[in-house]
Amino acid sequence: MGSQDVSLLDRAILDVPLAVVDLETTGFAGADELVELCVFRVEPGSQQPRRALDTLVRPDGDVGPTRIHGIRAEEVADAPRFGDIAARVAMALNGAVLVAHNVPFDLRMLQAAFRRCDIEYAPPTLCTSAVTRALGYVLPDYQLATVCRQFAVPYVSAHTARADALAASWVALFLRRHLRMQGCVTFRQALGRCAAGLSVDRPLPVSWTGLRPSACPLAPRLGKTQQGYAMPAREAARQTYAAALLAAVDDYQIEEHERLYLFHLQSGLLPAEIAAAHAQVMATALSACAADAVLDDGELQRLALLQDCLASLGWAPGLRNVVTQVEYRG
């Protein structure tokens, strides 16, 4: 598979193919083996993860801690060994950034497995856990379940490769858009921004998540907690509303079930907090549209649709004066 594809690093961040991976293994050392592997691909221009590979893998030795991954020896008795499917795995990962929640572990295990087949694998990587930290989200922990809750991503069946890889795919879509709204044009810039860290002394910018309710339904979570989840209730309510709002307005229209859910979330907020969330959405959208110092008819139409969405939820910032200021800037 060759060494790291440098060309991927300089592509527009939204045009970089992603291969989102989750593995279940016999242990955590390089000598340990895979027992389950799932890869979801997100191609340029798509907001829908596509399952590229999903398989059990028969290790040479014991399956390891069944109490963690739930896989028993008899389940992998007829599964292929990694060497039998190495070419399929390479094809599923080829030409894409490797994405995982705690990607150093997945990369290390994949490289060890490929190395036993005399295949070199050194892709660019993106860690959804590390990026969530870098973007300033203050969470009690950065496990996949906690991050999914933060971004209103459904998460079930923990410690199955398919469920974890799919959930990480939706998280990656959210974070990729967020990085773009932070001003990261290329993937290389996104990596540099995350390595440097981002200030959390200012309000977090928001972005379109790319999540569609039909594919990734919103889950009512106001007031819901999990053992160990220690975020103050007020901040949790604000961030939950912000994430749900972004998912709802992504297509510039709000379905009735989305509206009802958002009104439910508003019941835990002050009017000023709701207005602030709406203003931040509009400000970020306006900034993105005006990045080239020109607002074309299509952008003005989308901004007007967004204003209508926000108004239908109780409050929208005035658009006329803001647009006039942008048009005459510079």
N, C-alpha and C positions, 0 to 999 in steps of 0.2 A: 504493500500500500504506500510505501515511500515515506518520506519525512514530511514535516508540517507543510501544509499548503499555504504558502505566504500570500497567494493571490486572494484567498478568502478574507484575510485580515483587512484588505483595502477595499473591499466591496461595501456598498451602502448597507448599513446594519439590517435593514428590512429585506435586503436581497440575498442574505446569506442563508444557505440551507442548514437546517438544524437536524441532528440525529440525537434524539433524546432517549437515554438508555437507563434501564434499571437491571441490576443483577442480583441473584441470590447465589450464595457461595457456601462452600464447605467450611470456610473460616476467613480470616482477615489477612493472612500472610501471602506473600507472592507465590509460595508453593501450593496454596490452596486452589481449588478448582471451582468452576461454575456448575451450578445445578439448574439454574433457570436464567433466561435472557429474554429481554423484550426491547425492541427498538421502535420508536415512533418517529417518523420524518415530518418535518414542516418545511415545505418547499417555498421559494420566493413567490410572493403574490397570494399565498394561501394563508388562511386563518384557521385551518382545520387540520389537526394532527392526523397523519395516516399511519396505520400500523404496518411496519415493513417486515418485522420478524418477531415471532413469539414462540419460544420453544423451551421445553425441558432439556437438560443436558446430563448425560450419564458420566459421572466422574470415574476416575480409575479406582478411587478408594471409597471411603464412607461418605454418605451425603452430608455429614456434619450435623449442626444443631437444628434438628427437626422442630424443636420447641419455638424456634425463632422464625424460620422460613416455612414451616408446615409441610415440607416435602419429605416423603418417606422413600425408602430404598426401592420398594416395589413399584413406585410411580415412575422411576427413571430407569427401570430395568430394560425397557425397550426403546429408551430415548437415544438419540445419536450422541456420540462423543463429540467434543468440540472440534477435533481434527476432521471429523466427517462433514461439519457444517462451516468450517472456517471461511471457505470461499463465499458462502451465503451471508455470513456475518460481515465480511469485508465489503460486500456489495451494498448491504444495508447501511453501512457507515460511510461509504465512499463519498468523497467530495463535500463533506459536511462538517460543521463544527460539532464536536462531541459535547452534549449537554447532559448534566445529571445533577441530582441533589446530593452534594458531597462528591463532586466529580473526581477529586484526586484518588479516591478509593476505586471507583469504576474504571478509571483510566489505568491504574496500576494492575488491576485484575485482568483487564482486557489485554494489556501489553504482555503480561506473563503468559496468558493463554495463546496469543498469537506467536509469541517468541518460541513456544514449544512446537509450533508449526513452521518455524523459520520465516515468519512474516513480521516485518517492521511496521509499527503503527504509532505515529506521533502527530495526532491532529491538534488543531487549535481547540481550546476547551472553554466552556462557560459553566460556572457553578451557580445554580439557582440559589443555594443557601448563602454563598458569599456575596452575590449581587444584591440580595435582599438586605443584607447588613450594610453594604456600601451605599445603598440608596437611602439609608437613614431610618428604616423601619425598626422601631424599638419593640422587640418582642421578648417574652420570657425565655424562649428558646427558638431555635431556627430549624427544628425538625420539620419534615415535609407536611405533616398534619397541621402544625401551627401556622406555617406559611400559607397553606391552602385556605385555612379559615380566614386569614387576614385578607386574602384576595377573592373571597367568595367562590372558591373553586371546590366543587364536590370531591370528597375523598373518602373512599371506602376500601375495605379489604387490605389493610396495611400489610406490608411484607409479602405481597405477590408482585412479581415483576411487572405484569401488565398494568395493574391498577396504579402502581407507583410511577411507572413511566408515563402513563396517560396524564396523571395529575401533574407531574413535573413539566409535561408539554404545555399545559394551559398556563402554569406559572411562568414558564419561559416566554410565552407569547406576551403576557402582561409586562414582564421585566424588559423585554426587548423594546416594546413601545415606550416604556418609561425612560429607558436610556436614550432613545431617540429624542424624546421631549427634553431631556437634559442637555441636548446639544451634541450628542455623539452621532456623527454622520456615518462613520465607518466602524466596522467591528474592532479594528485596532484602537480607535479612540475610546470605545466602550471598555475594552480591557484596561487601558491606561487609566480611565476615570475610576474604575472600580479598584484598581491597585492603589490609587492615591487616596481613595475614600472621598466621601461627599459630606459637606457640612450639614449638620442637622439643626443649626441655629436659626434657620429660616423655614417657613412652611414648606412641606414637601410638594413639589410640582406634581401635577396629575397628568394622565395621558389616556388615550383610547386603549382599552385592554385588548380589543380584538376578540373578546369572548361573546358568543351569541347565546342567549338563553336556551335556544332549542338544542344547542350542542353542549352547553355547560350551564345547566339551570341554576339560578340563584337559590340559595338555601337560607331561610330565615334563621338568623343566629343572634339576634339582639338579646343580650342578657345571658346567652348560652356560654358556658365556660367548660374547660377541661381541667382535670387535675394538673396542677402546676402552672396554669395560665394566670399570671398575676398582673396583667395590664389593668390600670385603673379603668373602671366601668365607663367613665365619661369619655376618655380617649378611645376606648374600644368602640363605643357607639359612634363617635365621629368618623373613625377610620372605616368601620363597617359600612356606614352610609356612603362615604366617598367611593369605596370600591364598588358597591352595588350601583351607585349613580353612574359611574363610568361604564360599567357593563351594559346598563340600560340604554344610554344615549349613544352608544358606539355606532349604531346604524341611523342616527338622527330621527328616531321615532321611538315612542314608548308604548309597549303593549299594555293592555289593561292589567294583566297579572303583575307586570313589573311596577305599574303605578301603585297598585294596592300594597305591594311589598315595600316600596319606598315610603309610602305614607305611614306604614307600620313602623319603619325605622325612624321616621321623623318624630314619632311620639316620644322618643327618648332624647330629643335634642331641643335646644333653645332656638327660637327664630333666627337669632344672629348666627348661630352655628350652621343652620341650613343655608342661610344667605351666603355665608363665607364659602361653603362647599360649592355652591352654584357659581359664585363669582370666580373661584379658582378654575373651574372647568372652562368657563367662557374665556378667561384671561389666557389660559394655556392654548386653547383652540385659536384664539385671535393671534397670539404670538407665532404659532406654527404657520398660519395662513399668510401672515405678513412678513415672514422671514426673508422673502425676496423683495421687500419694500413695495409690493404690488398686490392688491386684492382684485382678483378677476371675478367675473360674474358667478362662476361656479362656487368659488370660496365664499362670496357674499351670500349666496343662496344657502350654503351649508351652515353658515353662521346664523342666518335667520331661522333655519329649521332647529338649530340647537337652542336658540333663544325661546322658540315656541315650546320645546320640550321642557326647558327649565321653568318657564312660566306656568306650564300645566301642573307643575309640582309645587306651585305656590309663590315662586319668586324668580325673576330673571333680571340680570343687570341690563340697564339701558344700552342698546347697541348703537343707536344713531350717532351720538356724540363720539363714542369710541372709534367708530369707523371713520368719521370725519377727521379725527386726529391722525389716524394712520395714513389716510389718503394724502394729507398735506405735510406729512413728516419729511424732513430732509430737503 
